[in-house]
Amino acid sequence: MLSRVANSIYWINRYIERAENYARFVSVNLNLTLDAPGILTEQWEPLLIATADNYGFFEHHTSANRDTVIDYMTFDKRNPNSIYSCLANARENARTIRESITKEMWEHINMFYLKISETQSTKNWEVEQLQLFFDEIRDGCQLFFGIIDATVTRNEGFHFGRMGRFLERADKTSRFLDVRYFTLLPDDQAIGSPQELLIWTSVLKSVSAFNMYRQQHRVINPSHIVEFLVLDKSFPRSIFYCIRQAELSLYEISGRKMTDGYSNFAEKELTRLRHEIEFTEVGDIFKKALHPYLDEFQIKTNTAAKAIFQTYFDLKTVEA
């Protein structure tokens, strides 16, 4: 497979996953608005800080309120991570490799992009309208991945896309957990207060983890939530599960058995990251503190993604 084609497939999946997760990020605060009206003051800047969009945001805006943050994260073309930008980039990548993807994939991503690009700004929308809109975005992204699962041969292209999807998902799950760190509670609200538990509940709901979490745990407990979203081996949005699945696809691409050890720099970095998470316990995370642990994980994920780029997508020097 041409590296150009593989790179486009990889990024189509990352962009669509990113668009879905940005819709979920907004749901963090929208869920709080619906679950705790009048109890917690709406805070929108934590979303920007957790996604590292705060620097670009304040180049164009002076204050982070509901309308400006949602518009920046959804429609702003100046934000390379906005939902609109992600869908536009995914569509452009798909357009350049139409011969390498299925007809159903192209038709859905094209229709999805056109629908979002025709939508007016969400400013002054009611909370319920916003929730429905972002649910539609999430459903559209999930439908795209369902189309891939139903129509694409399990070849190199499939695994490049799958690897991109799970790397992006792992990174964003870590940022969902980080939202709690940047959300300010009143000074008189101690750890374990009802207000803090509401925030943790909204994080679970925003990653569609609430029901699965409650099947394993009876109470909302920060330690259990972190363990579930970081270390759980079966939940499809947990950090460990995502890194494990990305690693499996990476070895499928090289055709090498994992029991034989790594064969290139990309496999080395991703396998090392998976091993570190696999042998981590929730107590180790809180001993380091959650935010530093997540920061370190995001850096290591970026290092693994860079190794994948250098191994499979970067231009190589041709010896004379």
Backbone hydrogen bonds, N-H to C=O, Kabsch-Sander energy under -0.5 kcal/mol:
donor,donor_aa,acceptor,acceptor_aa,energy
6,A,2,L,-2.5
7,N,3,S,-2.7
8,S,4,R,-1.8
9,I,5,V,-2.4
10,Y,6,A,-2.5
11,W,7,N,-2.2
12,I,8,S,-2.5
13,N,9,I,-1.8
14,R,10,Y,-1.7
15,Y,11,W,-2.9
16,I,12,I,-2.2
17,E,13,N,-2.3
18,R,14,R,-2.5
19,A,15,Y,-2.4
20,E,16,I,-2.2
21,N,17,E,-2.3
22,Y,18,R,-2.2
23,A,19,A,-1.8
24,R,20,E,-1.7
25,F,21,N,-2.4
26,V,22,Y,-1.8
27,S,23,A,-1.2
28,V,24,R,-1.0
28,V,25,F,-1.0
29,N,25,F,-0.8
30,L,26,V,-2.1
31,N,27,S,-3.1
32,L,28,V,-1.4
33,T,29,N,-2.2
34,L,30,L,-1.9
35,D,31,N,-2.8
36,A,32,L,-2.6
39,I,36,A,-1.6
40,L,36,A,-1.4
44,W,64,A,-0.5
47,L,44,W,-0.8
48,L,44,W,-1.0
49,I,45,E,-2.3
50,A,46,P,-2.6
51,T,47,L,-1.6
52,A,49,I,-0.9
53,D,48,L,-2.3
54,N,48,L,-1.1
57,F,53,D,-2.2
58,F,54,N,-2.1
59,E,56,G,-0.9
60,H,56,G,-0.5
60,H,57,F,-1.6
61,H,57,F,-1.7
65,N,63,S,-1.0
69,V,65,N,-2.5
70,I,66,R,-2.4
71,D,67,D,-2.1
72,Y,68,T,-2.1
73,M,69,V,-2.5
74,T,70,I,-1.2
75,F,71,D,-2.0
76,D,71,D,-1.7
79,N,76,D,-1.2
82,S,79,N,-1.6
83,I,73,M,-1.8
84,Y,74,T,-2.7
86,C,82,S,-2.8
87,L,83,I,-2.4
88,A,84,Y,-2.6
89,N,85,S,-2.6
90,A,86,C,-2.5
91,R,87,L,-2.5
92,E,88,A,-2.2
93,N,89,N,-2.4
94,A,90,A,-2.4
95,R,91,R,-2.6
96,T,92,E,-1.6
97,I,93,N,-0.7
97,I,94,A,-0.8
98,R,95,R,-1.0
100,S,97,I,-2.5
101,I,97,I,-0.6
101,I,98,R,-0.7
106,W,102,T,-2.0
107,E,103,K,-2.5
108,H,104,E,-2.1
109,I,105,M,-2.5
110,N,106,W,-2.4
111,M,107,E,-2.2
112,F,108,H,-2.9
113,Y,109,I,-2.1
114,L,110,N,-2.2
115,K,111,M,-2.3
116,I,112,F,-2.1
117,S,113,Y,-2.7
118,E,114,L,-1.3
119,T,116,I,-1.1
125,W,122,T,-2.0
130,L,126,E,-2.3
131,Q,127,V,-2.6
132,L,128,E,-2.1
133,F,129,Q,-2.4
134,F,130,L,-2.6
135,D,131,Q,-1.9
136,E,132,L,-2.0
137,I,133,F,-1.7
138,R,134,F,-2.3
139,D,135,D,-2.7
140,G,136,E,-2.4
141,C,137,I,-2.2
142,Q,138,R,-2.3
143,L,139,D,-2.3
144,F,140,G,-1.7
145,F,141,C,-1.8
146,G,142,Q,-2.0
147,I,143,L,-2.4
148,I,144,F,-2.0
149,D,145,F,-2.3
150,A,146,G,-1.6
151,T,147,I,-1.7
152,V,148,I,-2.0
155,N,153,T,-2.6
159,H,155,N,-1.9
160,F,156,E,-2.4
161,G,157,G,-2.1
162,R,158,F,-2.5
163,M,159,H,-2.4
164,G,160,F,-2.0
165,R,161,G,-2.4
166,F,162,R,-2.3
167,L,163,M,-2.1
168,E,164,G,-2.1
169,R,165,R,-2.1
170,A,166,F,-2.3
171,D,167,L,-2.0
172,K,168,E,-2.2
173,T,169,R,-2.4
174,S,170,A,-1.7
175,R,171,D,-1.3
176,F,172,K,-2.2
177,L,173,T,-1.9
178,D,174,S,-1.2
179,V,175,R,-1.0
179,V,176,F,-0.8
180,R,176,F,-0.5
180,R,177,L,-0.7
181,Y,177,L,-0.5
182,F,178,D,-1.4
183,T,179,V,-0.9
183,T,180,R,-0.5
184,L,182,F,-0.6
189,Q,186,P,-2.2
190,A,188,D,-0.8
193,S,190,A,-1.7
197,L,193,S,-2.1
198,L,194,P,-1.8
199,I,195,Q,-1.5
200,W,196,E,-2.2
201,T,197,L,-2.3
202,S,198,L,-2.1
203,V,199,I,-1.9
204,L,200,W,-2.1
205,K,201,T,-2.4
206,S,202,S,-2.1
207,V,203,V,-1.1
207,V,204,L,-0.6
208,S,205,K,-1.5
209,A,204,L,-3.1
210,F,204,L,-0.7
213,Y,209,A,-2.6
214,R,210,F,-2.4
215,Q,211,N,-1.2
216,Q,212,M,-0.7
216,Q,213,Y,-1.3
217,H,213,Y,-2.4
221,N,219,V,-0.9
225,I,221,N,-2.5
226,V,222,P,-2.5
227,E,223,S,-2.2
228,F,224,H,-2.4
229,L,225,I,-2.7
230,V,226,V,-1.8
231,L,227,E,-1.9
232,D,227,E,-0.8
232,D,228,F,-0.6
238,S,235,F,-1.8
239,I,229,L,-2.3
240,F,230,V,-2.0
241,Y,232,D,-0.7
242,C,238,S,-2.3
243,I,239,I,-2.4
244,R,240,F,-2.6
245,Q,241,Y,-2.4
246,A,242,C,-2.3
247,E,243,I,-2.2
248,L,244,R,-2.3
249,S,245,Q,-2.0
250,L,246,A,-2.1
251,Y,247,E,-2.1
252,E,248,L,-1.6
253,I,249,S,-1.8
254,S,250,L,-1.4
255,G,251,Y,-1.5
256,R,251,Y,-1.2
260,D,257,K,-1.6
261,G,258,M,-1.5
268,K,264,N,-2.0
269,E,265,F,-2.3
270,L,266,A,-2.3
271,T,267,E,-2.4
272,R,268,K,-2.1
273,L,269,E,-1.9
274,R,270,L,-2.3
275,H,271,T,-2.5
276,E,272,R,-2.1
277,I,273,L,-1.9
278,E,274,R,-2.6
279,F,275,H,-1.9
280,T,277,I,-1.7
284,D,281,E,-1.0
285,I,281,E,-1.4
286,F,282,V,-2.0
287,K,283,G,-1.8
288,K,284,D,-1.6
289,A,285,I,-1.7
293,Y,289,A,-2.0
294,L,290,L,-2.6
295,D,291,H,-2.6
296,E,292,P,-2.4
297,F,293,Y,-2.2
298,Q,294,L,-2.5
299,I,295,D,-1.9
300,K,296,E,-2.1
301,T,297,F,-2.6
302,N,298,Q,-2.1
303,T,299,I,-1.9
304,A,300,K,-2.2
305,A,301,T,-2.5
306,K,302,N,-2.3
307,A,303,T,-2.0
308,I,304,A,-2.1
309,F,305,A,-2.2
310,Q,306,K,-2.5
311,T,307,A,-2.0
312,Y,308,I,-2.6
313,F,308,I,-0.6
313,F,309,F,-2.0
314,D,309,F,-2.6
319,E,317,T,-0.6
